[in-house]
Amino acid sequence: MARDETKHPGTFCLMPIRSKLTVREPAPPDGGQKADRQAKREPTEEERATRRARVAAAKDALARSAGLRGEHVGAARAALKAYLRHLNDPHQPSDDQFAALVEAPFKAPPRPRRSSSGR
């Protein structure tokens, strides 16, 4: 109940608060577990080996880049950490993108070229 003191200050009138009711969708009889089991698929041995190799390469790149300095190193290390954090996401980088991700801490970005007009 809420207080309403607008009409008569010092006294109050109780007003009912109406609650909102939401409608739930009925759950399947098995609790939805059967659909979850069918949606998950087991990765093949080749996919597991690829994942292990990528994780090892990413961890190795993080360990080797720990002492490096440069503006690009922090962002590259953050990208590697994000990759390791999101291993279970369905969308993984391609082989080329992953290779660039692993090499990023060790390659300095190209410096912008100065125009040769007058200087």
Residue frames relative to the residue before (quaternion, step in Angstrom):
aa qw qx qy qz dx dy dz
M 1.0000 0.0000 0.0000 0.0000 0.00 0.00 0.00
A 0.2443 -0.7718 0.5738 0.1239 3.57 -1.05 0.76
R 0.4552 -0.6771 0.5079 0.2764 3.56 -1.15 0.62
D 0.1067 -0.7694 0.6275 0.0533 3.53 -1.06 0.78
E 0.0070 0.8291 -0.5565 0.0538 3.59 -0.21 1.28
T 0.4048 0.7457 -0.4616 0.2590 3.61 1.17 0.25
K 0.7031 0.4660 -0.2831 0.4564 3.61 0.95 -0.75
H 0.8123 0.0555 0.0188 0.5803 3.57 0.83 -0.98
P 0.2611 -0.7821 0.5408 0.1664 3.60 -0.18 1.21
G 0.7412 0.3688 -0.2910 0.4795 3.55 -1.00 0.79
T 0.7390 0.2501 -0.1885 0.5965 3.58 1.14 -0.48
F 0.1754 -0.7945 0.5694 0.1173 3.53 -1.13 0.33
C 0.2479 -0.7334 0.6201 0.1269 3.47 -1.25 0.61
L 0.3456 -0.7448 0.5315 0.2083 3.56 -0.82 0.89
M 0.1046 -0.7760 0.6210 0.0360 3.52 -0.92 1.02
P 0.4579 -0.6911 0.4733 0.2978 3.59 -0.87 0.82
I 0.3065 -0.7148 0.5985 0.1922 3.56 -1.12 0.74
R 0.2686 -0.7733 0.5549 0.1483 3.53 -0.75 1.05
S 0.2533 -0.7657 0.5725 0.1475 3.54 -0.79 0.97
K 0.4101 -0.6957 0.5344 0.2493 3.53 -1.16 0.67
L 0.2337 -0.7622 0.5901 0.1272 3.51 -0.94 0.89
T 0.1822 -0.7709 0.6006 0.1089 3.55 -0.98 0.84
V 0.3713 -0.7161 0.5502 0.2160 3.52 -1.14 0.67
R 0.2547 -0.7627 0.5805 0.1283 3.54 -0.86 1.01
E 0.4503 -0.6415 0.5354 0.3147 3.49 -1.16 0.61
P 0.5023 -0.6566 0.4537 0.3326 3.59 -0.90 0.80
A 0.4147 -0.7064 0.5198 0.2424 3.57 -0.95 0.89
P 0.5425 -0.5955 0.4617 0.3713 3.58 -1.09 0.58
P 0.6577 -0.5486 0.3349 0.3929 3.60 -1.11 0.54
D 0.7157 0.4316 -0.2762 0.4745 3.62 1.02 -0.64
G 0.5650 -0.6261 0.3784 0.3815 3.60 1.24 0.16
G 0.5996 -0.5985 0.3549 0.3954 3.62 1.19 0.25
Q 0.4596 0.7064 -0.4397 0.3106 3.59 1.24 0.03
K 0.6175 0.5658 -0.3509 0.4188 3.56 1.04 -0.68
A 0.6581 0.4998 -0.3070 0.4721 3.59 0.97 -0.83
D 0.6284 0.5360 -0.3341 0.4541 3.61 1.05 -0.75
R 0.6567 0.5119 -0.3125 0.4572 3.57 0.95 -0.83
Q 0.6719 0.4892 -0.3005 0.4679 3.58 0.98 -0.79
A 0.6462 0.5327 -0.3263 0.4384 3.61 1.04 -0.71
K 0.6785 0.4565 -0.2913 0.4964 3.61 1.04 -0.68
R 0.0780 -0.7770 0.6222 0.0544 3.52 -1.00 0.84
E 0.4917 -0.6580 0.4888 0.2939 3.52 -1.13 0.63
P 0.4108 -0.7008 0.5138 0.2760 3.62 -0.84 0.87
T 0.5136 -0.6401 0.4740 0.3191 3.54 -1.13 0.65
E 0.6729 -0.4899 0.3630 0.4188 3.56 -1.27 0.25
E 0.6223 0.5416 -0.3330 0.4566 3.59 1.08 -0.72
E 0.6555 0.5010 -0.3073 0.4743 3.60 0.98 -0.85
R 0.6351 0.5229 -0.3288 0.4638 3.58 1.01 -0.76
A 0.6598 0.5028 -0.3093 0.4650 3.60 0.96 -0.87
T 0.6343 0.5225 -0.3247 0.4682 3.59 1.01 -0.78
R 0.6588 0.5092 -0.3053 0.4620 3.56 0.94 -0.90
R 0.6477 0.5153 -0.3213 0.4602 3.60 0.94 -0.87
A 0.6619 0.5058 -0.3058 0.4611 3.58 0.94 -0.88
R 0.6566 0.5045 -0.3135 0.4649 3.60 0.97 -0.80
V 0.6468 0.5105 -0.3229 0.4656 3.58 0.94 -0.84
A 0.6545 0.5045 -0.3142 0.4674 3.59 0.93 -0.86
A 0.6624 0.5011 -0.3094 0.4631 3.60 0.94 -0.84
A 0.6586 0.5020 -0.3136 0.4646 3.61 0.96 -0.83
K 0.6640 0.4910 -0.3064 0.4734 3.60 0.95 -0.83
D 0.6308 0.5262 -0.3262 0.4678 3.58 1.04 -0.76
A 0.6578 0.5024 -0.3079 0.4692 3.60 0.94 -0.87
L 0.6331 0.5170 -0.3316 0.4712 3.59 1.04 -0.72
A 0.6687 0.5013 -0.3034 0.4577 3.59 0.92 -0.88
R 0.7019 0.4671 -0.2776 0.4605 3.60 0.90 -0.88
S 0.7155 0.4504 -0.2591 0.4670 3.60 1.07 -0.63
A 0.3949 0.7534 -0.4604 0.2539 3.59 1.26 0.01
G 0.7653 0.3757 -0.2083 0.4793 3.61 0.96 -0.75
L 0.4987 0.6745 -0.4217 0.3442 3.59 1.23 -0.05
R 0.1992 -0.7596 0.6061 0.1263 3.51 -1.25 0.53
G 0.4258 0.6723 -0.5373 0.2792 3.49 -1.21 0.53
E 0.6228 -0.5682 0.3878 0.3727 3.53 -1.19 0.50
H 0.6886 0.5042 -0.2760 0.4421 3.57 1.06 -0.75
V 0.5733 0.6385 -0.3802 0.3452 3.61 1.14 -0.56
G 0.6562 0.5325 -0.3206 0.4279 3.60 0.88 -0.88
A 0.6833 0.4739 -0.2855 0.4765 3.55 0.90 -0.92
A 0.6510 0.5143 -0.3227 0.4557 3.59 1.00 -0.79
R 0.6562 0.4958 -0.3117 0.4758 3.59 0.98 -0.80
A 0.6255 0.5278 -0.3348 0.4670 3.59 1.05 -0.72
A 0.6429 0.5126 -0.3256 0.4668 3.60 1.02 -0.75
L 0.6396 0.5118 -0.3264 0.4717 3.60 1.02 -0.75
K 0.6537 0.5057 -0.3125 0.4683 3.58 0.96 -0.83
A 0.6416 0.5115 -0.3240 0.4708 3.59 1.00 -0.77
Y 0.6119 0.5398 -0.3498 0.4603 3.58 1.05 -0.74
L 0.6875 0.4716 -0.2891 0.4705 3.59 0.86 -0.93
R 0.6389 0.5352 -0.3259 0.4463 3.58 1.07 -0.68
H 0.7809 0.3239 -0.1541 0.5115 3.59 1.04 -0.77
L 0.1635 0.8285 -0.5180 0.1360 3.57 0.98 0.81
N 0.7185 0.4627 -0.2565 0.4515 3.58 1.03 -0.71
D 0.4490 0.6748 -0.4691 0.3507 3.59 1.24 0.07
P 0.5423 -0.6495 0.4155 0.3338 3.59 -1.00 0.67
H 0.7224 0.3959 -0.2435 0.5120 3.62 1.07 -0.63
Q 0.0128 -0.7970 0.6017 -0.0503 3.55 -0.45 1.26
P 0.5802 -0.5973 0.4117 0.3703 3.60 -1.11 0.56
S 0.5468 -0.5955 0.4680 0.3570 3.55 -1.20 0.52
D 0.7051 -0.4536 0.3221 0.4398 3.58 -1.27 0.15
D 0.6552 0.5093 -0.3117 0.4628 3.60 0.98 -0.82
Q 0.6579 0.5001 -0.3062 0.4725 3.58 0.96 -0.88
F 0.6554 0.5068 -0.3196 0.4599 3.58 0.98 -0.80
A 0.6289 0.5285 -0.3351 0.4613 3.60 1.00 -0.78
A 0.6539 0.4957 -0.3092 0.4807 3.59 0.98 -0.80
L 0.6269 0.5468 -0.3258 0.4492 3.58 1.07 -0.76
V 0.6867 0.4779 -0.2752 0.4736 3.58 0.97 -0.88
E 0.7117 0.4554 -0.2588 0.4680 3.60 1.01 -0.76
A 0.4885 0.7250 -0.4051 0.2677 3.60 1.19 -0.48
P 0.6804 0.4852 -0.3453 0.4271 3.69 0.78 -0.74
F 0.7176 0.4711 -0.2465 0.4499 3.59 1.11 -0.59
K 0.6885 0.4230 -0.2766 0.5201 3.59 1.23 -0.24
A 0.3354 -0.7204 0.5705 0.2076 3.54 -0.79 1.02
P 0.5004 -0.6478 0.4633 0.3397 3.59 -0.94 0.74
P 0.5738 -0.5981 0.4165 0.3736 3.61 -1.05 0.60
R 0.4358 -0.6908 0.5120 0.2661 3.53 -1.00 0.85
P 0.5147 -0.6344 0.4642 0.3422 3.56 -1.03 0.69
R 0.4176 -0.7082 0.5156 0.2412 3.54 -0.96 0.87
R 0.3840 -0.6994 0.5525 0.2410 3.50 -1.09 0.77
S 0.4808 -0.6493 0.4965 0.3173 3.50 -1.05 0.68
S 0.4216 -0.7322 0.4846 0.2267 3.59 -0.97 0.80
S 0.4439 0.7026 -0.4526 0.3233 3.56 1.14 0.44
G 0.8764 -0.0163 -0.0347 0.4801 3.55 -0.15 1.32
R 0.7577 0.3656 -0.2325 0.4880 3.65 1.01 -0.34
